[in-house]
Amino acid sequence: MTAWITLTPENLNDYLAAAQVDAIRTKALAAGQSDPLVEIISDAARRIRAEIRGCPSNRVSAIVGAVPPELKSTAISLIVEAAQTRLPGLKLSEGQKRAADNARSYLQRIARCEVPVSAPDDPQEPPTEQRGGRVEVVASRSNPLSAKRLAGL
């Protein structure tokens, strides 16, 4: 089991120049608008956690917004892409575009159970809804509906 991480706006400092991070966090804000990176990071974490849950054998951390540490760069790629689209003057490099595309592809592989993710130290309880079930045909043209066939349903 592994301790999952919660990303913060400061995590982008390792991936972008300080001027870029500052522009994303402070430029083109509406009156009263707070740092947009907080919500962008939250959105990316929700997307990653949803993809992880796509594989029935995976569990996510009970800490809302926490992601596996091995997916930090995947998350950052999605965050950078989303953050830079809000400022027309900041264009994604070809490498950043490729990293975001690779991140989405990797998450799809995780959802298909092709790539394992580390189990969290504090797993969230599995959902109470059922994933699948059984469908039984009780009537068809060759087997018409009857009271006997409906008994017990």
N, CA and C atoms as a LAMMPS dump frame, in Angstrom:
ITEM: TIMESTEP
0
ITEM: NUMBER OF ATOMS
459
ITEM: BOX BOUNDS ff ff ff
-5.0000000000000000e+02 5.0000000000000000e+02
-5.0000000000000000e+02 5.0000000000000000e+02
-5.0000000000000000e+02 5.0000000000000000e+02
ITEM: ATOMS id mol type element x y z
1 1 1 N 0.836 -1.17 0
2 1 2 C 0 0 0
3 1 3 C 0.887 1.242 0
4 2 1 N 0.361 2.297 -0.57
5 2 2 C 1.125 3.519 -0.768
6 2 3 C 0.325 4.74 -0.324
7 3 1 N 1.017 5.695 0.216
8 3 2 C 0.367 6.967 0.548
9 3 3 C 0.16 7.742 -0.751
10 4 1 N -1.077 8.093 -1.038
11 4 2 C -1.377 8.878 -2.225
12 4 3 C -1.086 10.344 -1.934
13 5 1 N -0.976 11.143 -2.978
14 5 2 C -0.613 12.55 -2.84
15 5 3 C -1.765 13.455 -3.276
16 6 1 N -1.801 14.629 -2.688
17 6 2 C -2.756 15.66 -3.089
18 6 3 C -1.955 16.781 -3.714
19 7 1 N -2.238 17.056 -4.975
20 7 2 C -1.48 18.076 -5.701
21 7 3 C -1.924 19.482 -5.307
22 8 1 N -0.986 20.398 -5.403
23 8 2 C -1.238 21.805 -5.1
24 8 3 C -0.726 22.64 -6.275
25 9 1 N -1.12 23.905 -6.348
26 9 2 C -0.593 24.756 -7.422
27 9 3 C 0.939 24.812 -7.44
28 10 1 N 1.564 24.691 -6.286
29 10 2 C 3.027 24.745 -6.222
30 10 3 C 3.683 23.583 -6.966
31 11 1 N 2.98 22.475 -7.148
32 11 2 C 3.543 21.341 -7.881
33 11 3 C 3.878 21.704 -9.331
34 12 1 N 3.218 22.71 -9.873
35 12 2 C 3.507 23.114 -11.248
36 12 3 C 4.861 23.789 -11.388
37 13 1 N 5.426 24.265 -10.277
38 13 2 C 6.717 24.942 -10.332
39 13 3 C 7.826 24.046 -10.882
40 14 1 N 7.684 22.749 -10.74
41 14 2 C 8.687 21.825 -11.261
42 14 3 C 8.524 21.57 -12.758
43 15 1 N 7.413 22.03 -13.326
44 15 2 C 7.102 21.705 -14.717
45 15 3 C 6.983 22.922 -15.626
46 16 1 N 6.767 24.09 -15.043
47 16 2 C 6.624 25.324 -15.818
48 16 3 C 7.544 26.403 -15.254
49 17 1 N 7.845 27.377 -16.089
50 17 2 C 8.617 28.521 -15.62
51 17 3 C 7.762 29.332 -14.647
52 18 1 N 8.419 29.999 -13.727
53 18 2 C 7.711 30.775 -12.703
54 18 3 C 6.77 31.798 -13.325
55 19 1 N 7.185 32.428 -14.418
56 19 2 C 6.334 33.43 -15.074
57 19 3 C 5.057 32.796 -15.618
58 20 1 N 5.16 31.569 -16.118
59 20 2 C 3.971 30.876 -16.63
60 20 3 C 3.009 30.537 -15.485
61 21 1 N 3.546 30.02 -14.411
62 21 2 C 2.705 29.669 -13.262
63 21 3 C 2.022 30.926 -12.725
64 22 1 N 2.777 32.009 -12.618
65 22 2 C 2.214 33.264 -12.123
66 22 3 C 1.106 33.763 -13.039
67 23 1 N 1.33 33.696 -14.341
68 23 2 C 0.319 34.161 -15.296
69 23 3 C -0.959 33.331 -15.191
70 24 1 N -0.811 32.039 -15.078
71 24 2 C -1.982 31.165 -14.967
72 24 3 C -2.766 31.48 -13.7
73 25 1 N -2.058 31.756 -12.623
74 25 2 C -2.711 31.955 -11.326
75 25 3 C -3.288 33.356 -11.131
76 26 1 N -2.745 34.344 -11.841
77 26 2 C -3.137 35.724 -11.513
78 26 3 C -3.663 36.555 -12.679
79 27 1 N -3.37 36.216 -13.908
80 27 2 C -3.77 37.05 -15.051
81 27 3 C -5.185 36.707 -15.502
82 28 1 N -5.832 37.689 -16.034
83 28 2 C -7.165 37.555 -16.633
84 28 3 C -8.199 37.016 -15.645
85 29 1 N -8.113 37.442 -14.402
86 29 2 C -9.098 37.038 -13.406
87 29 3 C -10.243 38.043 -13.376
88 30 1 N -11.442 37.549 -13.239
89 30 2 C -12.595 38.423 -13.073
90 30 3 C -12.591 38.951 -11.641
91 31 1 N -13.34 40.011 -11.417
92 31 2 C -13.425 40.577 -10.065
93 31 3 C -13.907 39.501 -9.097
94 32 1 N -13.156 39.296 -8.042
95 32 2 C -13.527 38.31 -7.033
96 32 3 C -13.151 36.879 -7.37
97 33 1 N -12.59 36.66 -8.553
98 33 2 C -12.211 35.294 -8.933
99 33 3 C -10.95 34.88 -8.193
100 34 1 N -10.962 33.67 -7.66
101 34 2 C -9.79 33.177 -6.94
102 34 3 C -8.866 32.422 -7.889
103 35 1 N -7.773 31.946 -7.376
104 35 2 C -6.768 31.209 -8.137
105 35 3 C -7.437 30.064 -8.903
106 36 1 N -7.441 30.098 -10.232
107 36 2 C -8.108 29.056 -11.013
108 36 3 C -7.415 27.696 -10.938
109 37 1 N -6.139 27.68 -10.553
110 37 2 C -5.423 26.398 -10.494
111 37 3 C -6.032 25.446 -9.47
112 38 1 N -6.596 25.978 -8.416
113 38 2 C -7.189 25.112 -7.384
114 38 3 C -8.289 24.253 -8.001
115 39 1 N -9.165 24.861 -8.776
116 39 2 C -10.258 24.114 -9.406
117 39 3 C -9.76 23.222 -10.545
118 40 1 N -8.791 23.695 -11.303
119 40 2 C -8.229 22.891 -12.393
120 40 3 C -7.584 21.63 -11.834
121 41 1 N -6.858 21.759 -10.744
122 41 2 C -6.226 20.6 -10.102
123 41 3 C -7.297 19.645 -9.588
124 42 1 N -8.327 20.175 -8.991
125 42 2 C -9.426 19.349 -8.485
126 42 3 C -10.093 18.579 -9.616
127 43 1 N -10.323 19.247 -10.748
128 43 2 C -10.931 18.59 -11.902
129 43 3 C -10.048 17.45 -12.423
130 44 1 N -8.747 17.701 -12.507
131 44 2 C -7.819 16.676 -12.991
132 44 3 C -7.802 15.475 -12.041
133 45 1 N -7.808 15.736 -10.744
134 45 2 C -7.811 14.637 -9.766
135 45 3 C -9.093 13.813 -9.884
136 46 1 N -10.225 14.493 -10.059
137 46 2 C -11.492 13.755 -10.222
138 46 3 C -11.457 12.884 -11.467
139 47 1 N -10.908 13.406 -12.546
140 47 2 C -10.814 12.632 -13.792
141 47 3 C -9.93 11.403 -13.591
142 48 1 N -8.792 11.591 -12.952
143 48 2 C -7.872 10.475 -12.721
144 48 3 C -8.519 9.429 -11.825
145 49 1 N -9.168 9.854 -10.775
146 49 2 C -9.811 8.912 -9.855
147 49 3 C -10.943 8.158 -10.547
148 50 1 N -11.668 8.822 -11.439
149 50 2 C -12.733 8.149 -12.189
150 50 3 C -12.15 7.074 -13.098
151 51 1 N -11.05 7.391 -13.758
152 51 2 C -10.407 6.401 -14.635
153 51 3 C -9.882 5.22 -13.815
154 52 1 N -9.322 5.497 -12.656
155 52 2 C -8.825 4.424 -11.792
156 52 3 C -9.979 3.505 -11.388
157 53 1 N -11.113 4.109 -11.013
158 53 2 C -12.278 3.307 -10.625
159 53 3 C -12.879 2.552 -11.8
160 54 1 N -12.494 2.917 -13.018
161 54 2 C -12.976 2.194 -14.195
162 54 3 C -12.579 0.729 -14.173
163 55 1 N -11.497 0.419 -13.517
164 55 2 C -11.059 -0.969 -13.345
165 55 3 C -11.62 -1.453 -12.007
166 56 1 N -12.507 -2.431 -12.03
167 56 2 C -13.17 -2.864 -10.796
168 56 3 C -12.24 -3.309 -9.672
169 57 1 N -11.033 -3.744 -9.993
170 57 2 C -10.125 -4.199 -8.936
171 57 3 C -9.374 -3.045 -8.269
172 58 1 N -9.468 -1.842 -8.806
173 58 2 C -8.775 -0.69 -8.225
174 58 3 C -9.598 -0.035 -7.13
175 59 1 N -8.906 0.545 -6.19
176 59 2 C -9.515 1.356 -5.135
177 59 3 C -8.847 2.722 -5.151
178 60 1 N -9.57 3.725 -4.704
179 60 2 C -9.003 5.069 -4.593
180 60 3 C -8.878 5.423 -3.124
181 61 1 N -8.061 6.421 -2.855
182 61 2 C -7.862 6.898 -1.492
183 61 3 C -9.142 7.53 -0.962
184 62 1 N -9.342 7.417 0.332
185 62 2 C -10.49 8.06 0.969
186 62 3 C -10.326 9.577 0.993
187 63 1 N -9.109 10.061 0.775
188 63 2 C -8.86 11.504 0.736
189 63 3 C -9.294 12.026 -0.628
190 64 1 N -10.311 12.859 -0.632
191 64 2 C -10.814 13.42 -1.88
192 64 3 C -9.7 14.208 -2.559
193 65 1 N -9.481 13.945 -3.82
194 65 2 C -8.46 14.663 -4.575
195 65 3 C -7.096 14.01 -4.573
196 66 1 N -6.896 12.982 -3.774
197 66 2 C -5.595 12.31 -3.741
198 66 3 C -5.46 11.377 -4.949
199 67 1 N -4.246 11.319 -5.488
200 67 2 C -3.944 10.458 -6.626
201 67 3 C -2.698 9.634 -6.312
202 68 1 N -2.516 8.519 -7.003
203 68 2 C -1.301 7.731 -6.77
204 68 3 C -0.056 8.546 -7.134
205 69 1 N 1.007 8.41 -6.37
206 69 2 C 2.213 9.213 -6.648
207 69 3 C 2.788 8.945 -8.041
208 70 1 N 2.604 7.744 -8.557
209 70 2 C 3.141 7.438 -9.881
210 70 3 C 2.368 8.139 -10.996
211 71 1 N 1.23 8.742 -10.67
212 71 2 C 0.451 9.478 -11.669
213 71 3 C 0.609 10.997 -11.53
214 72 1 N 1.595 11.43 -10.759
215 72 2 C 1.807 12.873 -10.58
216 72 3 C 2.073 13.56 -11.916
217 73 1 N 2.99 13.033 -12.71
218 73 2 C 3.303 13.691 -13.985
219 73 3 C 2.125 13.599 -14.952
220 74 1 N 1.35 12.537 -14.861
221 74 2 C 0.143 12.406 -15.676
222 74 3 C -0.833 13.514 -15.311
223 75 1 N -1.028 13.71 -14.019
224 75 2 C -1.923 14.768 -13.553
225 75 3 C -1.413 16.139 -13.972
226 76 1 N -0.134 16.372 -13.806
227 76 2 C 0.433 17.672 -14.152
228 76 3 C 0.243 17.955 -15.641
229 77 1 N 0.413 16.948 -16.491
230 77 2 C 0.22 17.149 -17.93
231 77 3 C -1.197 17.618 -18.238
232 78 1 N -2.178 17.013 -17.584
233 78 2 C -3.572 17.419 -17.796
234 78 3 C -3.845 18.804 -17.212
235 79 1 N -3.239 19.096 -16.073
236 79 2 C -3.422 20.395 -15.42
237 79 3 C -2.813 21.506 -16.275
238 80 1 N -1.606 21.291 -16.774
239 80 2 C -0.94 22.295 -17.606
240 80 3 C -1.786 22.572 -18.848
241 81 1 N -2.276 21.527 -19.472
242 81 2 C -3.096 21.706 -20.669
243 81 3 C -4.344 22.535 -20.351
244 82 1 N -5.046 22.167 -19.315
245 82 2 C -6.271 22.885 -18.952
246 82 3 C -5.977 24.31 -18.522
247 83 1 N -4.915 24.505 -17.78
248 83 2 C -4.585 25.839 -17.264
249 83 3 C -4.173 26.787 -18.38
250 84 1 N -3.401 26.31 -19.303
251 84 2 C -2.902 27.206 -20.34
252 84 3 C -3.962 27.567 -21.37
253 85 1 N -5.02 26.801 -21.465
254 85 2 C -6.07 27.143 -22.43
255 85 3 C -6.841 28.386 -21.997
256 86 1 N -6.761 28.756 -20.72
257 86 2 C -7.492 29.94 -20.262
258 86 3 C -6.775 31.24 -20.603
259 87 1 N -5.521 31.144 -21.033
260 87 2 C -4.761 32.343 -21.413
261 87 3 C -4.277 32.194 -22.852
262 88 1 N -4.904 32.879 -23.798
263 88 2 C -4.54 32.717 -25.214
264 88 3 C -3.069 32.989 -25.506
265 89 1 N -2.427 33.84 -24.727
266 89 2 C -1.023 34.163 -24.962
267 89 3 C -0.068 33.042 -24.602
268 90 1 N -0.505 32.111 -23.796
269 90 2 C 0.339 30.974 -23.412
270 90 3 C -0.048 29.772 -24.251
271 91 1 N 0.811 29.405 -25.142
272 91 2 C 0.546 28.274 -26.026
273 91 3 C 1.274 27.033 -25.505
274 92 1 N 0.605 25.899 -25.627
275 92 2 C 1.253 24.644 -25.259
276 92 3 C 2.339 24.309 -26.271
277 93 1 N 3.447 23.826 -25.795
278 93 2 C 4.494 23.353 -26.697
279 93 3 C 4.051 22.005 -27.266
280 94 1 N 4.719 21.577 -28.301
281 94 2 C 4.403 20.253 -28.881
282 94 3 C 4.625 19.158 -27.837
283 95 1 N 5.648 19.327 -27.015
284 95 2 C 5.917 18.352 -25.953
285 95 3 C 4.798 18.313 -24.926
286 96 1 N 4.261 19.482 -24.575
287 96 2 C 3.156 19.532 -23.616
288 96 3 C 1.888 18.921 -24.206
289 97 1 N 1.636 19.176 -25.481
290 97 2 C 0.471 18.572 -26.149
291 97 3 C 0.605 17.046 -26.154
292 98 1 N 1.796 16.578 -26.502
293 98 2 C 2.055 15.139 -26.548
294 98 3 C 1.917 14.516 -25.155
295 99 1 N 2.407 15.226 -24.134
296 99 2 C 2.308 14.718 -22.761
297 99 3 C 0.849 14.607 -22.324
298 100 1 N 0.011 15.581 -22.677
299 100 2 C -1.409 15.525 -22.318
300 100 3 C -2.112 14.385 -23.06
301 101 1 N -1.79 14.208 -24.328
302 101 2 C -2.372 13.09 -25.093
303 101 3 C -1.945 11.754 -24.49
304 102 1 N -0.658 11.649 -24.141
305 102 2 C -0.148 10.419 -23.525
306 102 3 C -0.809 10.173 -22.171
307 103 1 N -1.06 11.229 -21.424
308 103 2 C -1.711 11.095 -20.12
309 103 3 C -3.113 10.514 -20.277
310 104 1 N -3.877 11.044 -21.232
311 104 2 C -5.231 10.516 -21.463
312 104 3 C -5.193 9.059 -21.902
313 105 1 N -4.27 8.735 -22.773
314 105 2 C -4.131 7.355 -23.247
315 105 3 C -3.757 6.419 -22.093
316 106 1 N -2.855 6.868 -21.244
317 106 2 C -2.421 6.065 -20.102
318 106 3 C -3.579 5.824 -19.132
319 107 1 N -4.365 6.86 -18.897
320 107 2 C -5.52 6.715 -18.005
321 107 3 C -6.551 5.747 -18.575
322 108 1 N -6.711 5.748 -19.883
323 108 2 C -7.622 4.786 -20.506
324 108 3 C -7.117 3.356 -20.306
325 109 1 N -5.82 3.159 -20.393
326 109 2 C -5.247 1.834 -20.146
327 109 3 C -5.465 1.401 -18.698
328 110 1 N -5.368 2.353 -17.77
329 110 2 C -5.626 2.047 -16.363
330 110 3 C -7.08 1.632 -16.186
331 111 1 N -7.993 2.365 -16.817
332 111 2 C -9.424 2.058 -16.704
333 111 3 C -9.746 0.68 -17.272
334 112 1 N -8.985 0.239 -18.274
335 112 2 C -9.191 -1.093 -18.87
336 112 3 C -8.437 -2.187 -18.107
337 113 1 N -7.852 -1.842 -16.975
338 113 2 C -7.111 -2.782 -16.123
339 113 3 C -5.83 -3.29 -16.79
340 114 1 N -5.291 -2.554 -17.741
341 114 2 C -4.058 -2.959 -18.416
342 114 3 C -2.818 -2.498 -17.661
343 115 1 N -2.963 -1.472 -16.833
344 115 2 C -1.843 -0.925 -16.068
345 115 3 C -2.275 -0.848 -14.607
346 116 1 N -1.529 -1.469 -13.705
347 116 2 C -1.901 -1.394 -12.289
348 116 3 C -1.524 -0.049 -11.685
349 117 1 N -2.265 0.345 -10.67
350 117 2 C -1.908 1.532 -9.887
351 117 3 C -1.708 1.091 -8.448
352 118 1 N -0.917 1.853 -7.727
353 118 2 C -0.658 1.488 -6.339
354 118 3 C -1.931 1.601 -5.512
355 119 1 N -2.105 0.647 -4.617
356 119 2 C -3.259 0.664 -3.718
357 119 3 C -3.015 1.725 -2.645
358 120 1 N -4.03 2.493 -2.314
359 120 2 C -3.841 3.537 -1.297
360 120 3 C -3.768 2.956 0.11
361 121 1 N -3.078 3.668 0.997
362 121 2 C -3.023 3.278 2.415
363 121 3 C -4.395 3.342 3.067
364 122 1 N -5.226 4.221 2.563
365 122 2 C -6.537 4.498 3.153
366 122 3 C -7.638 4.321 2.109
367 123 1 N -7.877 3.104 1.649
368 123 2 C -8.831 2.924 0.546
369 123 3 C -10.247 3.356 0.91
370 124 1 N -10.878 3.974 -0.067
371 124 2 C -12.283 4.334 0.074
372 124 3 C -13.086 3.043 -0.011
373 125 1 N -14.154 2.986 0.748
374 125 2 C -14.999 1.791 0.7
375 125 3 C -15.522 1.611 -0.718
376 126 1 N -15.64 0.363 -1.165
377 126 2 C -16.178 0.138 -2.506
378 126 3 C -17.594 0.699 -2.603
379 127 1 N -17.986 1.106 -3.8
380 127 2 C -19.334 1.644 -3.956
381 127 3 C -20.382 0.591 -3.626
382 128 1 N -21.537 1.054 -3.178
383 128 2 C -22.592 0.116 -2.81
384 128 3 C -23.392 -0.35 -4.009
385 129 1 N -23.315 0.37 -5.131
386 129 2 C -24.064 -0.083 -6.298
387 129 3 C -23.384 -1.296 -6.9
388 130 1 N -24.174 -2.121 -7.554
389 130 2 C -23.632 -3.318 -8.159
390 130 3 C -23.113 -3 -9.543
391 131 1 N -22.056 -3.699 -9.943
392 131 2 C -21.472 -3.528 -11.274
393 131 3 C -21.838 -4.722 -12.123
394 132 1 N -22.967 -4.72 -12.699
395 132 2 C -23.337 -5.842 -13.549
396 132 3 C -24.45 -6.632 -12.908
397 133 1 N -24.702 -7.745 -13.418
398 133 2 C -25.768 -8.568 -12.91
399 133 3 C -26.174 -9.576 -13.958
400 134 1 N -27.396 -10.055 -13.818
401 134 2 C -27.871 -11.095 -14.704
402 134 3 C -29.218 -10.668 -15.248
403 135 1 N -29.397 -10.889 -16.521
404 135 2 C -30.67 -10.601 -17.166
405 135 3 C -31.269 -11.924 -17.59
406 136 1 N -32.524 -12.133 -17.24
407 136 2 C -33.207 -13.356 -17.625
408 136 3 C -34.398 -12.994 -18.492
409 137 1 N -34.49 -13.63 -19.651
410 137 2 C -35.621 -13.403 -20.542
411 137 3 C -36.781 -14.255 -20.037
412 138 1 N -37.878 -13.586 -19.668
413 138 2 C -39.027 -14.321 -19.145
414 138 3 C -40.078 -14.563 -20.206
415 139 1 N -39.958 -13.909 -21.337
416 139 2 C -40.919 -14.125 -22.408
417 139 3 C -40.275 -13.8 -23.736
418 140 1 N -40.664 -14.54 -24.744
419 140 2 C -40.218 -14.289 -26.11
420 140 3 C -41.292 -14.831 -27.034
421 141 1 N -41.117 -14.672 -28.318
422 141 2 C -42.115 -15.192 -29.261
423 141 3 C -42.238 -16.704 -29.142
424 142 1 N -41.109 -17.367 -28.956
425 142 2 C -41.15 -18.826 -28.859
426 142 3 C -41.511 -19.306 -27.456
427 143 1 N -41.457 -18.41 -26.475
428 143 2 C -41.757 -18.778 -25.095
429 143 3 C -42.615 -17.658 -24.496
430 144 1 N -43.931 -17.672 -24.762
431 144 2 C -44.784 -16.552 -24.349
432 144 3 C -44.873 -16.404 -22.829
433 145 1 N -45.225 -15.192 -22.426
434 145 2 C -45.358 -14.837 -21.021
435 145 3 C -46.518 -15.603 -20.397
436 146 1 N -46.291 -16.088 -19.17
437 146 2 C -47.35 -16.78 -18.442
438 146 3 C -47.19 -16.465 -16.957
439 147 1 N -48.24 -16.7 -16.189
440 147 2 C -48.199 -16.484 -14.739
441 147 3 C -47.129 -17.357 -14.106
442 148 1 N -46.976 -18.561 -14.585
443 148 2 C -45.979 -19.484 -14.031
444 148 3 C -44.564 -18.936 -14.241
445 149 1 N -44.292 -18.351 -15.411
446 149 2 C -42.971 -17.811 -15.702
447 149 3 C -42.678 -16.555 -14.858
448 150 1 N -43.716 -15.82 -14.478
449 150 2 C -43.536 -14.607 -13.707
450 150 3 C -43.446 -14.869 -12.203
451 151 1 N -43.763 -16.067 -11.771
452 151 2 C -43.732 -16.39 -10.343
453 151 3 C -42.311 -16.195 -9.811
454 152 1 N -42.238 -15.505 -8.7
455 152 2 C -40.944 -15.299 -8.039
456 152 3 C -40.161 -14.1 -8.527
457 153 1 N -40.647 -13.403 -9.524
458 153 2 C -39.925 -12.206 -9.996
459 153 3 C -40.314 -10.996 -9.207
